[in-house]
């Protein structure tokens, strides 16, 4: 199972050069501050912005800053602007991150040093730093839009579950995990666009943040409510400590589910269900190896990243493993060889079994390997009239954490 490193740009607060006053620093900025203007009311902002990130903000000043960021980022040219009445530099990165969470199509912000700021007599002066501007930015935006349109052109017109699965599978087919970028991230460097939707959908290479934002963008474009979850997960190296990570949650028929496309993007084609082990899990299942960061309403200043919104995910109705397997409550159940026979009749690669809570997983796995798998294969061949024929080369694999046992089928 691929272990993923996720490195968002740290809250890179650029320090003034030694001997430079704030006034000197502002004079050195390539773009001057626009004249002061009347700030919109919070009521007006709440009518304009409805994302979970915006709704997570705690103060009027944070919401005003969010609106300022929106105005600046929708321009093709970066510029410095006053954040008045905002004066809490420690929270600039939080507001910017929530803006990105609400706008997965925004990809042109610098990653390692996204802004410069200076203290003034009246508050903070802020300059966003962008990778692209002018005609280059306009062209890149058009490229991303074209990639999104191409991605959703063949999307199913059915249920939200079908659309979500389409986005999940599309990303796994068109994006690869960017191992080279991971090596750079160890030294807190970002190579290019691996942490945004442009990298995943246009360049076809991403790390977890790029996967998550691209998945969110595709789901939203198809009308599926999707959000991102910040947290930590096991490292990309064996026995590594928890590292920063980002994944998604989706709303289907009024219930929420967690999904980690990055961890599903494995190269193991023999065990197909491994590409859906993190598809629509409950909170309890996901947090077996993922840790969710605190909500912003619990801000303490001790955590690097916060979540604007984390729904409780309890339903298993749309869990892929639940929908594409049979539960074992007794190894003597005659339904098991019948299920294997039906699976083989469709020439499928895998027969997926979920071990019920009443059974010990390891004991059940051992019994299947030692005798039951052979018996089931024999009965399945008889049931199908030996067409097709399952061979004794079928293998058994399992994942205790998900209580999944998979018969990898081999045919004559």
KANOR-V432775 format. One record per residue. N is the residue number from 1. RES is the residue in one letter. SS is DSSP state (~ for helix, > for strand, _ for the rest). OMEGA is omega in degrees with one decimal (NA if undefined). NEAR is the number of other C-alpha atoms within 12 Angstrom. Layout:
n->N res->RES ss->SS omega->OMEGA near->NEAR
n->N res->RES ss->SS omega->OMEGA near->NEAR
This chain:
n->1 res->X ss->_ omega->-177.9 near->22
n->2 res->X ss->_ omega->176.2 near->27
n->3 res->X ss->_ omega->-164.4 near->32
n->4 res->X ss->_ omega->169.6 near->43
n->5 res->X ss->_ omega->176.3 near->42
n->6 res->X ss->_ omega->178.1 near->44
n->7 res->X ss->_ omega->169.5 near->41
n->8 res->X ss->_ omega->174.5 near->40
n->9 res->X ss->_ omega->177.4 near->31
n->10 res->X ss->_ omega->-178.2 near->29
n->11 res->X ss->_ omega->-167.9 near->28
n->12 res->X ss->_ omega->179.9 near->26
n->13 res->X ss->> omega->-173.8 near->24
n->14 res->X ss->_ omega->179.5 near->21
n->15 res->X ss->_ omega->176.8 near->17
n->16 res->X ss->_ omega->176.7 near->19
n->17 res->X ss->_ omega->-179.4 near->13
n->18 res->X ss->_ omega->177.8 near->9
n->19 res->X ss->_ omega->-179.5 near->10
n->20 res->X ss->_ omega->174.1 near->14
n->21 res->X ss->_ omega->174.9 near->16
n->22 res->X ss->~ omega->-179.8 near->24
n->23 res->X ss->~ omega->177.6 near->19
n->24 res->X ss->~ omega->-178.8 near->16
n->25 res->X ss->~ omega->-179.4 near->27
n->26 res->X ss->~ omega->177.3 near->28
n->27 res->X ss->~ omega->-178.1 near->16
n->28 res->X ss->~ omega->179.6 near->19
n->29 res->X ss->_ omega->-177.8 near->25
n->30 res->X ss->_ omega->-179.2 near->17
n->31 res->X ss->_ omega->-178.5 near->20
n->32 res->X ss->_ omega->-179.8 near->21
n->33 res->X ss->_ omega->176.0 near->24
n->34 res->X ss->_ omega->178.9 near->18
n->35 res->X ss->_ omega->179.3 near->10
n->36 res->X ss->_ omega->179.7 near->16
n->37 res->X ss->_ omega->-179.7 near->13
n->38 res->X ss->_ omega->-179.5 near->11
n->39 res->X ss->_ omega->177.9 near->22
n->40 res->X ss->_ omega->-179.9 near->19
n->41 res->X ss->_ omega->177.2 near->15
n->42 res->X ss->~ omega->179.2 near->23
n->43 res->X ss->~ omega->179.3 near->14
n->44 res->X ss->~ omega->178.5 near->15
n->45 res->X ss->~ omega->-179.7 near->25
n->46 res->X ss->~ omega->173.4 near->22
n->47 res->X ss->~ omega->-176.5 near->15
n->48 res->X ss->~ omega->-175.5 near->18
n->49 res->X ss->_ omega->-177.1 near->24
n->50 res->X ss->_ omega->-178.2 near->21
n->51 res->X ss->_ omega->178.9 near->28
n->52 res->X ss->~ omega->179.1 near->29
n->53 res->X ss->~ omega->178.5 near->35
n->54 res->X ss->~ omega->-177.3 near->39
n->55 res->X ss->~ omega->-179.8 near->30
n->56 res->X ss->~ omega->-175.9 near->33
n->57 res->X ss->_ omega->-168.4 near->38
n->58 res->X ss->_ omega->-173.9 near->24
n->59 res->X ss->_ omega->176.7 near->21
n->60 res->X ss->~ omega->-179.0 near->27
n->61 res->X ss->~ omega->178.3 near->30
n->62 res->X ss->~ omega->179.4 near->35
n->63 res->X ss->~ omega->175.7 near->41
n->64 res->X ss->~ omega->178.5 near->36
n->65 res->X ss->~ omega->177.4 near->40
n->66 res->X ss->~ omega->179.4 near->45
n->67 res->X ss->~ omega->177.3 near->36
n->68 res->X ss->~ omega->177.8 near->37
n->69 res->X ss->~ omega->179.6 near->37
n->70 res->X ss->~ omega->179.4 near->28
n->71 res->X ss->~ omega->-178.0 near->20
n->72 res->X ss->~ omega->-175.6 near->33
n->73 res->X ss->~ omega->177.4 near->36
n->74 res->X ss->_ omega->174.3 near->25
n->75 res->X ss->_ omega->178.3 near->22
n->76 res->X ss->_ omega->179.8 near->25
n->77 res->X ss->_ omega->176.9 near->26
n->78 res->X ss->_ omega->178.4 near->34
n->79 res->X ss->_ omega->175.4 near->30
n->80 res->X ss->> omega->178.5 near->35
n->81 res->X ss->> omega->177.8 near->37
n->82 res->X ss->> omega->178.1 near->37
n->83 res->X ss->_ omega->-177.1 near->39
n->84 res->X ss->_ omega->3.6 near->31
n->85 res->X ss->_ omega->-178.0 near->26
n->86 res->X ss->_ omega->-178.5 near->31
n->87 res->X ss->_ omega->-178.9 near->26
n->88 res->X ss->_ omega->-176.5 near->24
n->89 res->X ss->~ omega->-176.8 near->31
n->90 res->X ss->~ omega->-176.3 near->24
n->91 res->X ss->~ omega->178.5 near->33
n->92 res->X ss->~ omega->-177.2 near->37
n->93 res->X ss->~ omega->178.4 near->35
n->94 res->X ss->~ omega->179.9 near->40
n->95 res->X ss->~ omega->179.0 near->41
n->96 res->X ss->~ omega->179.6 near->43
n->97 res->X ss->~ omega->178.0 near->39
n->98 res->X ss->~ omega->175.9 near->42
n->99 res->X ss->~ omega->178.8 near->40
n->100 res->X ss->~ omega->178.7 near->39
n->101 res->X ss->~ omega->178.6 near->41
n->102 res->X ss->~ omega->-174.3 near->33
n->103 res->X ss->_ omega->-177.7 near->36
n->104 res->X ss->_ omega->177.8 near->41
n->105 res->X ss->_ omega->179.1 near->38
n->106 res->X ss->_ omega->-173.2 near->39
n->107 res->X ss->_ omega->-168.5 near->43
n->108 res->X ss->_ omega->177.1 near->39
n->109 res->X ss->> omega->174.6 near->39
n->110 res->X ss->_ omega->-174.4 near->33
n->111 res->X ss->_ omega->-172.8 near->34
n->112 res->X ss->_ omega->178.0 near->30
n->113 res->X ss->_ omega->-170.9 near->25
n->114 res->X ss->_ omega->-179.3 near->33
n->115 res->X ss->> omega->169.7 near->35
n->116 res->X ss->> omega->176.9 near->35
n->117 res->X ss->> omega->177.6 near->37
n->118 res->X ss->> omega->174.1 near->34
n->119 res->X ss->> omega->174.7 near->27
n->120 res->X ss->_ omega->-179.5 near->23
n->121 res->X ss->_ omega->-175.2 near->13
n->122 res->X ss->_ omega->-176.9 near->14
n->123 res->X ss->_ omega->-179.3 near->20
n->124 res->X ss->> omega->171.9 near->30
n->125 res->X ss->> omega->-171.3 near->38
n->126 res->X ss->> omega->172.5 near->41
n->127 res->X ss->> omega->174.6 near->37
n->128 res->X ss->> omega->177.4 near->44
n->129 res->X ss->_ omega->-174.6 near->32
n->130 res->X ss->> omega->179.4 near->29
n->131 res->X ss->_ omega->-174.1 near->27
n->132 res->X ss->_ omega->174.5 near->25
n->133 res->X ss->_ omega->175.0 near->25
n->134 res->X ss->~ omega->-175.8 near->18
n->135 res->X ss->~ omega->178.7 near->13
n->136 res->X ss->~ omega->178.1 near->16
n->137 res->X ss->~ omega->178.9 near->25
n->138 res->X ss->~ omega->179.9 near->19
n->139 res->X ss->~ omega->-179.8 near->17
n->140 res->X ss->~ omega->176.4 near->28
n->141 res->X ss->~ omega->178.9 near->26
n->142 res->X ss->~ omega->178.2 near->17
n->143 res->X ss->~ omega->179.5 near->22
n->144 res->X ss->~ omega->179.6 near->32
n->145 res->X ss->~ omega->178.3 near->26
n->146 res->X ss->~ omega->179.2 near->17
n->147 res->X ss->~ omega->178.3 near->29
n->148 res->X ss->~ omega->179.9 near->34
n->149 res->X ss->~ omega->178.3 near->19
n->150 res->X ss->~ omega->-178.7 near->19
n->151 res->X ss->~ omega->-175.0 near->32
n->152 res->X ss->~ omega->-176.9 near->30
n->153 res->X ss->_ omega->-178.5 near->18
n->154 res->X ss->_ omega->-179.4 near->16
n->155 res->X ss->_ omega->178.1 near->27
n->156 res->X ss->_ omega->179.3 near->20
n->157 res->X ss->_ omega->-176.3 near->16
n->158 res->X ss->_ omega->-173.9 near->15
n->159 res->X ss->_ omega->175.8 near->18
n->160 res->X ss->~ omega->177.4 near->29
n->161 res->X ss->~ omega->179.5 near->34
n->162 res->X ss->~ omega->178.3 near->23
n->163 res->X ss->~ omega->179.1 near->33
n->164 res->X ss->~ omega->-179.9 near->43
n->165 res->X ss->~ omega->177.9 near->35
n->166 res->X ss->~ omega->179.6 near->30
n->167 res->X ss->~ omega->178.4 near->43
n->168 res->X ss->~ omega->-177.3 near->42
n->169 res->X ss->~ omega->179.4 near->30
n->170 res->X ss->~ omega->-179.9 near->33
n->171 res->X ss->~ omega->-179.9 near->46
n->172 res->X ss->~ omega->-179.7 near->31
n->173 res->X ss->~ omega->-172.1 near->24
n->174 res->X ss->~ omega->-179.3 near->27
n->175 res->X ss->_ omega->176.6 near->34
n->176 res->X ss->> omega->179.2 near->32
n->177 res->X ss->> omega->-169.9 near->37
n->178 res->X ss->_ omega->-176.5 near->33
n->179 res->X ss->~ omega->179.6 near->23
n->180 res->X ss->~ omega->179.3 near->19
n->181 res->X ss->~ omega->179.9 near->29
n->182 res->X ss->~ omega->179.0 near->32
n->183 res->X ss->~ omega->178.0 near->20
n->184 res->X ss->~ omega->-177.7 near->20
n->185 res->X ss->~ omega->177.8 near->29
n->186 res->X ss->_ omega->178.4 near->22
n->187 res->X ss->_ omega->175.8 near->15
n->188 res->X ss->_ omega->175.0 near->21
n->189 res->X ss->_ omega->176.1 near->24
n->190 res->X ss->_ omega->-173.4 near->33
n->191 res->X ss->_ omega->-174.9 near->28
n->192 res->X ss->_ omega->-175.9 near->30
n->193 res->X ss->_ omega->-174.9 near->38
n->194 res->X ss->_ omega->-177.3 near->44
n->195 res->X ss->_ omega->179.6 near->47
n->196 res->X ss->_ omega->-176.2 near->44
n->197 res->X ss->~ omega->177.8 near->43
n->198 res->X ss->~ omega->179.4 near->42
n->199 res->X ss->~ omega->-177.4 near->40
n->200 res->X ss->~ omega->-171.1 near->44
n->201 res->X ss->~ omega->-179.3 near->45
n->202 res->X ss->~ omega->-177.5 near->33
n->203 res->X ss->~ omega->176.6 near->27
n->204 res->X ss->_ omega->178.4 near->28
n->205 res->X ss->> omega->-177.5 near->34
n->206 res->X ss->> omega->165.5 near->43
n->207 res->X ss->_ omega->-168.4 near->50
n->208 res->X ss->~ omega->-179.1 near->52
n->209 res->X ss->~ omega->177.2 near->48
n->210 res->X ss->~ omega->176.6 near->49
n->211 res->X ss->~ omega->-174.4 near->52
n->212 res->X ss->~ omega->-178.3 near->49
n->213 res->X ss->~ omega->176.7 near->46
n->214 res->X ss->~ omega->178.2 near->55
n->215 res->X ss->~ omega->177.6 near->51
n->216 res->X ss->~ omega->-178.6 near->45
n->217 res->X ss->~ omega->180.0 near->44
n->218 res->X ss->~ omega->179.4 near->44
n->219 res->X ss->~ omega->179.9 near->39
n->220 res->X ss->~ omega->-179.5 near->29
n->221 res->X ss->~ omega->179.0 near->28
n->222 res->X ss->_ omega->176.4 near->30
n->223 res->X ss->_ omega->178.8 near->25
n->224 res->X ss->_ omega->-179.5 near->30
n->225 res->X ss->_ omega->-174.6 near->30
n->226 res->X ss->> omega->-177.7 near->43
n->227 res->X ss->> omega->179.6 near->40
n->228 res->X ss->> omega->178.1 near->49
n->229 res->X ss->> omega->176.9 near->46
n->230 res->X ss->> omega->177.4 near->41
n->231 res->X ss->> omega->178.4 near->36
n->232 res->X ss->> omega->176.6 near->35
n->233 res->X ss->> omega->-179.4 near->35
n->234 res->X ss->_ omega->-175.2 near->27
n->235 res->X ss->_ omega->-179.3 near->25
n->236 res->X ss->_ omega->177.3 near->30
n->237 res->X ss->_ omega->-179.8 near->19
n->238 res->X ss->_ omega->179.6 near->13
n->239 res->X ss->_ omega->179.5 near->11
n->240 res->X ss->_ omega->175.4 near->15
n->241 res->X ss->_ omega->178.5 near->18
n->242 res->X ss->_ omega->177.4 near->23
n->243 res->X ss->> omega->180.0 near->31
n->244 res->X ss->> omega->-175.0 near->36
n->245 res->X ss->> omega->177.5 near->40
n->246 res->X ss->> omega->178.9 near->45
n->247 res->X ss->> omega->-172.0 near->48
n->248 res->X ss->> omega->165.5 near->49
n->249 res->X ss->> omega->-179.2 near->40
n->250 res->X ss->> omega->177.9 near->46
n->251 res->X ss->> omega->179.6 near->35
n->252 res->X ss->> omega->179.5 near->28
n->253 res->X ss->_ omega->174.6 near->15
n->254 res->X ss->_ omega->178.1 near->18
n->255 res->X ss->> omega->-177.8 near->26
n->256 res->X ss->> omega->179.5 near->33
n->257 res->X ss->> omega->177.0 near->40
n->258 res->X ss->> omega->-177.5 near->44
n->259 res->X ss->> omega->178.8 near->45
n->260 res->X ss->_ omega->-177.0 near->51
n->261 res->X ss->~ omega->-178.4 near->49
n->262 res->X ss->~ omega->-177.7 near->48
n->263 res->X ss->~ omega->175.2 near->41
n->264 res->X ss->~ omega->-175.3 near->37
n->265 res->X ss->_ omega->177.8 near->37
n->266 res->X ss->_ omega->-179.9 near->29
n->267 res->X ss->_ omega->-178.4 near->19
n->268 res->X ss->_ omega->-178.8 near->15
n->269 res->X ss->_ omega->-179.8 near->15
n->270 res->X ss->_ omega->179.4 near->22
n->271 res->X ss->_ omega->-172.5 near->30
n->272 res->X ss->~ omega->-175.7 near->27
n->273 res->X ss->~ omega->176.7 near->38
n->274 res->X ss->~ omega->177.7 near->32
n->275 res->X ss->~ omega->179.2 near->31
n->276 res->X ss->~ omega->-178.8 near->37
n->277 res->X ss->_ omega->-179.0 near->37
n->278 res->X ss->_ omega->-177.4 near->39
n->279 res->X ss->> omega->175.9 near->43
n->280 res->X ss->> omega->178.7 near->41
n->281 res->X ss->> omega->169.8 near->38
n->282 res->X ss->_ omega->175.7 near->33
n->283 res->X ss->~ omega->-178.5 near->30
n->284 res->X ss->~ omega->-179.7 near->21
n->285 res->X ss->~ omega->-177.2 near->29
n->286 res->X ss->~ omega->-175.4 near->33
n->287 res->X ss->_ omega->170.4 near->26
n->288 res->X ss->_ omega->177.2 near->18
n->289 res->X ss->_ omega->173.4 near->25
n->290 res->X ss->> omega->176.3 near->34
n->291 res->X ss->> omega->-176.4 near->26
n->292 res->X ss->> omega->178.1 near->35
n->293 res->X ss->_ omega->-178.8 near->31
n->294 res->X ss->_ omega->172.2 near->24
n->295 res->X ss->> omega->-179.2 near->29
n->296 res->X ss->~ omega->177.8 near->32
n->297 res->X ss->~ omega->178.1 near->20
n->298 res->X ss->~ omega->-175.3 near->18
n->299 res->X ss->_ omega->178.1 near->21
n->300 res->X ss->_ omega->-177.2 near->15
n->301 res->X ss->_ omega->-178.2 near->18
n->302 res->X ss->_ omega->-176.7 near->12
n->303 res->X ss->_ omega->-178.8 near->23
n->304 res->X ss->_ omega->-176.4 near->29
n->305 res->X ss->_ omega->179.4 near->36
n->306 res->X ss->_ omega->175.6 near->38
n->307 res->X ss->> omega->175.8 near->38
n->308 res->X ss->_ omega->-174.8 near->36
n->309 res->X ss->_ omega->174.9 near->32
n->310 res->X ss->_ omega->-180.0 near->31
n->311 res->X ss->_ omega->173.4 near->26
n->312 res->X ss->_ omega->-177.4 near->23
n->313 res->X ss->_ omega->-176.2 near->28
n->314 res->X ss->_ omega->-174.6 near->21
n->315 res->X ss->_ omega->174.7 near->25
n->316 res->X ss->_ omega->-174.5 near->23
n->317 res->X ss->_ omega->-177.3 near->23
n->318 res->X ss->_ omega->173.1 near->33
n->319 res->X ss->_ omega->-176.0 near->34
n->320 res->X ss->~ omega->-178.0 near->35
n->321 res->X ss->~ omega->178.3 near->33
n->322 res->X ss->~ omega->-176.3 near->29
n->323 res->X ss->~ omega->-173.4 near->20
n->324 res->X ss->_ omega->179.5 near->26
n->325 res->X ss->_ omega->171.9 near->28
n->326 res->X ss->> omega->-177.9 near->30
n->327 res->X ss->> omega->177.9 near->27
n->328 res->X ss->> omega->171.9 near->30
n->329 res->X ss->_ omega->176.2 near->20
n->330 res->X ss->_ omega->-179.6 near->23
n->331 res->X ss->_ omega->178.8 near->31
n->332 res->X ss->_ omega->-178.3 near->18
n->333 res->X ss->_ omega->-178.8 near->15
n->334 res->X ss->_ omega->-179.9 near->19
n->335 res->X ss->~ omega->-175.7 near->20
n->336 res->X ss->~ omega->175.4 near->32
n->337 res->X ss->~ omega->176.6 near->32
n->338 res->X ss->~ omega->177.7 near->25
n->339 res->X ss->~ omega->177.1 near->31
n->340 res->X ss->~ omega->-180.0 near->42
n->341 res->X ss->~ omega->179.1 near->33
n->342 res->X ss->~ omega->178.4 near->29
n->343 res->X ss->~ omega->179.8 near->33
n->344 res->X ss->~ omega->179.6 near->38
n->345 res->X ss->~ omega->177.1 near->26
n->346 res->X ss->_ omega->179.8 near->18
n->347 res->X ss->_ omega->178.9 near->21
n->348 res->X ss->_ omega->-177.6 near->26
n->349 res->X ss->_ omega->-171.3 near->25
n->350 res->X ss->> omega->167.9 near->36
n->351 res->X ss->> omega->-171.3 near->44
n->352 res->X ss->> omega->-179.6 near->39
n->353 res->X ss->> omega->173.4 near->41
n->354 res->X ss->> omega->-178.9 near->36
n->355 res->X ss->> omega->-179.4 near->33
n->356 res->X ss->_ omega->-176.6 near->22
n->357 res->X ss->_ omega->-178.8 near->16
n->358 res->X ss->_ omega->-177.8 near->15
n->359 res->X ss->_ omega->172.8 near->19
n->360 res->X ss->_ omega->-173.5 near->19
n->361 res->X ss->~ omega->-174.2 near->27
n->362 res->X ss->~ omega->177.7 near->19
n->363 res->X ss->~ omega->178.3 near->18
n->364 res->X ss->~ omega->179.0 near->32
n->365 res->X ss->~ omega->-178.7 near->30
n->366 res->X ss->~ omega->-178.8 near->18
n->367 res->X ss->~ omega->178.4 near->21
n->368 res->X ss->~ omega->-179.6 near->32
n->369 res->X ss->~ omega->-172.6 near->26
n->370 res->X ss->~ omega->-176.2 near->15
n->371 res->X ss->~ omega->-170.2 near->18
n->372 res->X ss->~ omega->-179.4 near->26
n->373 res->X ss->~ omega->179.7 near->36
n->374 res->X ss->~ omega->179.9 near->25
n->375 res->X ss->~ omega->-179.2 near->26
n->376 res->X ss->~ omega->179.3 near->36
n->377 res->X ss->~ omega->178.8 near->40
n->378 res->X ss->~ omega->-179.3 near->25
n->379 res->X ss->~ omega->179.6 near->26
n->380 res->X ss->~ omega->178.2 near->33
n->381 res->X ss->~ omega->177.9 near->29
n->382 res->X ss->~ omega->-179.8 near->22
n->383 res->X ss->~ omega->-177.3 near->24
n->384 res->X ss->_ omega->-178.9 near->24
n->385 res->X ss->_ omega->179.7 near->16
n->386 res->X ss->_ omega->174.7 near->19
n->387 res->X ss->_ omega->0.5 near->19
n->388 res->X ss->_ omega->-179.9 near->25
n->389 res->X ss->_ omega->172.5 near->27
n->390 res->X ss->> omega->-178.9 near->39
n->391 res->X ss->_ omega->177.0 near->24
n->392 res->X ss->_ omega->177.6 near->22
n->393 res->X ss->_ omega->175.3 near->16
n->394 res->X ss->_ omega->-179.3 near->29
n->395 res->X ss->> omega->-178.8 near->27
n->396 res->X ss->> omega->175.9 near->33
n->397 res->X ss->> omega->-177.3 near->29
n->398 res->X ss->> omega->175.2 near->31
n->399 res->X ss->> omega->-173.7 near->22
n->400 res->X ss->~ omega->-175.9 near->24
n->401 res->X ss->~ omega->178.6 near->19
n->402 res->X ss->~ omega->-178.0 near->33
n->403 res->X ss->_ omega->-177.6 near->31
n->404 res->X ss->> omega->171.1 near->36
n->405 res->X ss->> omega->-176.5 near->39
n->406 res->X ss->> omega->169.3 near->38
n->407 res->X ss->> omega->178.4 near->41
n->408 res->X ss->> omega->-167.2 near->35
n->409 res->X ss->_ omega->176.7 near->36
n->410 res->X ss->_ omega->-176.2 near->23
n->411 res->X ss->> omega->172.9 near->23
n->412 res->X ss->_ omega->NA near->15
